[in-house]
Amino acid sequence: MKILIVEDDGPLRLLIARTLRDHGFEVVGVATSAEMRPIIEAEDVQLVVLDIMLPGTNGLDICRWLRARSSIPIIIISARAQETDRIVGLELGADDYLSKPFGPDELVARVRAVLRRVNGEVATGPRTSRIRFEGWTIDRDRRELLAPNDIQVPLSGAEYDMLLTLAEAAQRVVSRDFLLEQSRERFSSASDRSVDVLVSRLRAKLGAYDGQAIIKTVRGAGYMFTPAIERE
């Protein structure tokens, strides 16, 4: 999966590129719109990470230009906290918005989530059918959770989506804001409390079988899915 980074801050661009390469992506980094355009026109790019504040043509204008020509997924990043930037970016066709500063793990989780939504694939290759952890199995084709004794654990659609999001970011902290954005895909009125309720329900269902702390609260940061996973 080739990702194009458009970011004029050299050290940050290198950091983002290194993080994504460490997670199996092919990365190209540029600083301006002029450097970006020939790459878009000549290469097979699957996703663009785009800064808003760029010299010359800004990120919002680039987003408009890209969307007029292709459906390439776009994640906008910005140090500006104005809600208007976020709204305008999404209205112009961006797929996600990430405020600086952000952690590398959240960046990777968001990239994977966008690619999963757009392509129906796991970011590092073809979508796997099953995710296994501590004897449990998430069957993605059937949207089911099987306990270690092979009994199906009933989950609501929202519970299943939350579990899958956490499992895809296994052993990394996922912020509550990110989980909230994922829940908003299902519920327009989702709130911080809805994330906590879904996590609580999942803990109860997972803990009823073995009592392990599969979903850990990381104070001030979010949640972590603690088991290692295997994909099939």
URDA-V107667 format. One record per run of one state. SS is the DSSP state (a for helix, b for strand, c for the rest). FROM is the first residue (numbers start at 0). TO is the last residue. Records with the same first field share a line. If there is no record, write none. Layout:
BEGIN
SS=FROM-TO  FROM-TO
END
This chain:
BEGIN
c=0-0  6-8  22-24  30-31  42-45  51-57  69-71  78-81  91-94  99-102  119-120  122-123  125-128  133-134  139-142  146-150  153-155  168-171  174-174  184-190  210-213  218-220  225-228  231-231
b=1-5  25-29  46-50  72-77  95-98  121-121  124-124  129-132  135-138  143-145  151-152  172-173  214-217  221-224  229-230
a=9-21  32-41  58-68  82-90  103-118  156-167  175-183  191-209
END
